[in-house]
Amino acid sequence: MFAPTPAPVLVSTPALASGGTDPNLELTLKVMPALVVILIASAVCGRLALMVVQPRVLGEMVAGVLLGPTLFGALFPDAQRAVFPAEVRPILYVLSTIGLTLYMFLVGAGLDHQAARPGEARRAMGLAVSGVVPSLLLGVTAGALLWGTLSRPDVGRFQFALFVGGALSLTAFPMLARILYERGLENSPLGRLSLLAASVDDALAWCLLAVLSALHLGSGMGDAWRTIGLSALFAAVMLTVVTRLLRPLGEDFTRRGGIGAGAMYVVVLVPLVAGWLTDWIGVYSVFGGFVAGLAMPRDMAFRRAVHERMMGTVSTLLLPVFFAFSGLNTDLGGISSLTLLLALLLIMAAGFGGKYFGCALAMRSIGFGWRESYAVGALMNARGLMILIFINIGLAQGMISREVFSMLVLVAVVTTAGTLPLYKLALPDRLEAHEKNVPIPEPVQ
């Protein structure tokens, strides 16, 4: 009448340890070693960067590149495939996206609205335009000259030139933010103007990429205008409607003297939802995170509490994963001939000159001294991994060749490595300490 009870299945310890009976455990046992290697490499390279007077973030970026095919994959290909197998990379991508989105949320939340001076937005917009237009024009010129040598056969001269110009017009928003935070300059006049201008620069670059993608993929300008329009609508809604809806968080914080558990859920959900929306729009989640930070209640005690609760985990665990994931897709072995080296020098000169001198002259025109102006020119010239994201999309869509990709990676590394030395040359420590409390000057008449 009753079927016999099946004998229990005994799982051996070796099978369990190998994860053979549980796909989720098997994946976990692959992700954990990758995270350990990433954190160790980031800590070592970050420390080495500090020893040679570079920001820690540059060391973390270099660590990511070294873990990819450039060094680890070239010297120990089997070990590299074992540490970073194909099934682990999507997990790293998700973690890196969450980490970068939350980090830029904390950057936006860390801006002190009470420190804003009259006309600051106008000055930041002027600085942004001065950083974009010269580098865009020089990059387009360099791209047009190099089109026959470097471009793919199915990409036209105008499209190729505009892509190179767009890549060179980027400022590494996350990296710039990290440098400013490490030096305590995020709310100084120089820091605030640089951050706001860099956010505009990158937003314009992503809108340009949307246009280029639409042209290259044949989807038409309608999709590009949709992206631009939705981005503007998103920012407007976040900074008006959502800002008002979040005000009770600040009031609750004042009553409690701290952030409650329920409020913390809201604090984390807002940037994640904002990042998801901007990813869907097509301008990358980093901008959604930043705008979400700007929308937080303006009580600086509340913002400091959020920063203290979240920054340690985000900057130590999640942000290095972003650098590592980008590095896994970077191979610097594509530059091997004199022709390519000369092309690299031309692209490097166009990118550096446009940002550095364009931003310096803009700062001088609004009343800053030459030292402060060149310091901001150096800061805005950092490109970091935002350009790597930009060119990875271009490579995936077939807009650029691997040789161009490798050149632009080197541009990112070199211009970012030069940021802090040029900054300190223009603004030594004794002047930097004074700069933190100097008001924004009135424009020169």
N, C-alpha and C positions, 0 to 999 in steps of 0.2 A: 504493500500500500504506500509506503513512504520510500522515496529514493534514498539510498545510502548517503550519509553526509560525506562530502568530499574531504579528503585528507588536507590539512593546512599546507600551503606552499611555503617552504622555508627558503628565505633569501639569504644567500651566503654573504658574509661580510665583505669579501673582495668585490662581489657584484654590486653591492650597495655603495661601496667606496668609489667604484668607477662610474657610478651613476647610470649603469646599464638598465636598471629597472624603472627609472624615473627620468623622463626627458627634461623636466624642469630642473631637477637636481644636476643632471648632466650639464645643462647650459650654465647653471650657477657655478659649477666647478671649473668652467672655462672662463667665465666673466671675472671671477675673483682674482685669478693670477694676472689677468690683463690690467685690472685696476691697481694691483700691488706694484707691477712694473712701472705703470704710468706715474704713480705717486712717488716712487723712489727716484725715477729719472727726473721728474719735475723738481723734487727737493734738491737733488744734487746740482742740476743745471741752474736752478734758481739761486743757489748759494754761490756758485761760480760766477754768475752774472753780477751779483752784488760785489764780489771780490774785484771785478774789473770795472767797477763804477758803472754798471748797467742796471736797469730796473729788473727786479725779479721776474716780471712778466716776460721779458725778452728771453730769459733763460728757459722758462716754461715753453715758450714758442719753439725755441731751438730743440728742446727735449722732444717735442712732438715730431719735428722733422727728422731727428736722429733715429727715432723709433720706427720710422717708415722705411721705404725701400732705399733711401739715400745712404744710410749707414748700416743699421741693424739688418735690414733685408739684404743688403749687398754682401756683408761679411758672414752672416749666419742665417741664410734664407730658411732653412728648416726650422730653426728655433723661432724665427719671426712668425712663420706660419703657425707654429704650435701655440705661441702666446696670443696671437691675434688671428684666429681662424675666421673664416668668412661669416659663420653664424654669430660671432661675437660683435662684429662691427655694427650691425643695426642697433644693438643694445647700447653701444658706446655713442652712437649718433643721437639716440633719444636722450641719454644722460647729458651729453654735451649741449644739446639744444635747451634742455631744462636749466642747466647750469648757467648758460650765457643769458638766457631770458631773466632768470632771477637776479643775476649779478647786475644787469643793466636796470632792473627794477630798483635795486638798492642804490645805484648811482642816481637815478631820478629822484628817489625819495630822500637822498642825502643832500640835495640842493636846498639851500636856505632861501626861501622866498623873501624873507624879511631882509636879506642882504642885497636884494635887487635894487639897482639904482635907476632913476628915470632915464629912458632911452636905451637901456641895456639890450632889449630885443632888437632894436634897430641897429645898434652897433654889431651885435652878433650876426645879424643877417648880412651886413656889409662885409664882415670878416669872412663869412661863409662864401659869399659870391667871389671875393678876392682869392679864396683858396681853390674854388672850383674852376672859374673861367680861365685863368692863365694855364693851369695844368691840363685842363681839357683841350685847349687850343694847341698847346705844345705837343700833347699826346696825340691828337688827331694828325698834326703835321708829321710827327715821327711815324705814325702808323701808315699814313699815305705814302711816305717815302719807302717804307720797308714792305709794302704790300706784296710786291712781286717776289721778294726774297722769302718772306715768312708765312704768308697767308696760305690757307687751304684753297684749292682750286675752285671750290664751290661757294666761296665767300667773296663778295664784291669789295672794291677798294673803300668805298664810303663806309660800309658796315664794319669792316675790319678796323679802319682808322678810328671810328667812333667807339668801338669796343676798347681799344688801347687807351684812348683819351678818358673814357669813363673809369677804367681801372686805375689810372694815375690820379684821377680827381678825388679818390676816396681818402678819408682819414680813418685811422684805426680807432673808431669810437670806443670800444671796450678797452683797448690797450692804453689809449690816452687817459681814460678814466682811471685805470689802475695806477698809472704813473702819478697822476695828480693825487690820488688817495694815499699812495705810499709816501708822498712828500707833504701831505697835509695842505694841498693847494686847491682842493675842490671848490671851496667857497671864496677863494681870493678873486679879485677882478680878472686876473689873467686866466685862472682856472675856469670860472663861470663862462667867460666869453668863449674860451676854447671849446668847452663841452657843448655849449649851445650851437656854436658854429659847426662843430664836427657832426652833430646830429643832423643839421640841415644838409651838410655836404653828403653824408651817407644816404639820406632820404632821396636827394636828387639823383645820386648815382644808381640807386635801386630802381627809381622811376625810369632812368635811361636804360637800364638793363631790361626792364619790362618792355620798353619800346623795341630794343634790339631783338629780344626773344620773339616778340610778335612778328617782326619783319622776317627773321630767319626761319621761323617755324611755319610762316604763312598763315598765321591766325588773324592777321590784320591789325590795324591801329585801334579798332574798337576795344580789344582786350587791354591794350596799353592804357587808353584813356579811362577804362573802367578801373584799373589798378590805381591810377593817380587820383581819380575822384573818390574812390572808396577810402584811400589813405587819408585824404583831407577830411572826409566825413568822420572817420574813426577818431582822428585827433580832436576834432571839434566836440564830438559827443563825450569823449573821455574827460576833456578838460572843462566841460560845463556840467553835463548831466551827472556823470559818474562822480565827479568831484563833490557835488552836492549830496549825492547818496552816501558817500563815505564819511561825511562830517560826523555822524554819530560815533564813529570809531574813536575820533579824537576826544569827544565829550565823555565817552565811556572810560577812556584812558585816564582822563583827569579825575573822574570820580574814584576809580579803583586805585590809582597810583601805579598802574601797570597794565600790560596787555593780557586780557583774559583768553581762555582757550578758544571760545567762539570767535572772538575778534581775530585771533591768529589764523584760523581757517580762512576767514575772509581775506586777510592780508596775503596769504599764499595763493588763493584762488584767483584774485584779480589779475596779477601778472600772467598767470598761466592761461587764463581765458583770453587776455589781451594778446598774448603771444600767439595763441592758436588762431585768433581772428586775423592778425597781420600776416601770418603764414598763409592763411587761406586767401587773403587779399593779394599776396605776392610780393611783399616788401620785407620779409624775414621777421622772425619773432623778436629779435633784439630791440626793434623800435616799439613793438607793443609793450615789452617789459619796461622800457624807459618812460614811455608816456604814462603807463600805469603808476610808476613811481611818482611822477609829477602830480598825478591825481590824488595821491594820499593826503590826509588832513595836514594842514600846514603847521601844526604844533610841532616845533622842533624837538621837544622832549619825546613825543610819540615817535617821530622819525628816528631819533637816536636809539630808542628802545627796539624798534624793528631792525635797525642796522646791527645792533649788538646780538639779537637773537639769531640772525640768519647769516651774517657775513662770514663767520668762521667756517661753517660747513660748505657754503657756496664757493668761497675762494680757495679752500684747501682741497676739497674733494671733487666738486663738479666742474670748476673752471679748467683745471689741468686736463680733464677728459676732453674738453672742447679742443684744446691745443693738440692733444695727442691724436684725436680723430682726424683733424685736418692734416696733420703731419703724415698720417698713414696713406694719404692720397697724394703726397708730394714726392716727386723724384727729380733731383737736381742733376741727373746724369745726361740731360738732353743737350747741353751746350758743349760743343767739342771742336768747333772750327773758328778760324780767325774772323770769318764773315759774321758768324753768330755773336762773337765777342764784341765786335764793333757795333752790331745792332743793339746788343745789351747796353753798351755805353751810351748810345744815343737815347734809348728809352729811359735809362737811369737819369741822364742829364735833364731830359724833358720833365720827368716826374719831380725831381728834386727842385729844379729851378722854379717851376710854376708855383709849387706850394710855399717854399721857403721865402722867396722874395715877394710873391704876391701877398701873402699874409703879413709879412713884415711891413710892407708899404701901407697896407690897410690899417694896421695898428698905429703906425706913425701918423697917418692922416686923421685919426680920431683923438690925437693928443697924447699918446704914450711916447716915452723916450725911446731912443734907438735900442737900448739894451732890452727893454721889455718887449719891443717889437720883434727883435730877432729871436728872443726866447719863445714867443708865441709861434713864430715861423718854424722854429725847430719842433715844437710840440705838434703842430698841425701836419708836419711832414711824416709823422709816424703812420705807417699803413698796416702793419701787423697782419693779422689773419682775416680781417674783413676783405682785403683784396684777394686773399686765398679763396674765400667763399665765392667771391665774385667770379674769379677765373675758373674755379671748379665748375660752376654752372656753365660758363662759356665753353669749357672743354667737353662737358657732358653733352651739350647741345650741338657740338661740332662747329662752333664759331671761331675757335682758335686751334692751332696745332700744339703738340706737346712741347716743341721748342719754345714757342711763345709763352706757354704756360710756365716752363722752367725759368725763363727770363724774368717774368713778372714775380715769381717766387723770390728770386734773388733781389729784385727791387724792393720787395716787402722787407726782407731780412736786413738789407744794407741801410735803407732809409730809416728803419726802426732802430737799428743799432746806433745810427748817428744822432738820434733824437736827443738823448740825455747829454752826451758830450757837448753838442752844439748849444743845448739849453744852458748847461753850467758855464760854458764859455761866455755866453751873453749875460747870464745872471748868476754870479757866484753865490755861495751860501750866505755870505754876509748881507748881500742885497736881497736874496730870496726871503730871508727872515723878515726883512722890512716890508716886502711886497705883500705879505699875507694880510696886512692891515691897512693897505693903502687904498683909498677910494678911487673909483673910476674917474679919470679926469674929464673935464668938459672938452667937447670937440674944439679943435683949432679953428678959429674964425678966418 
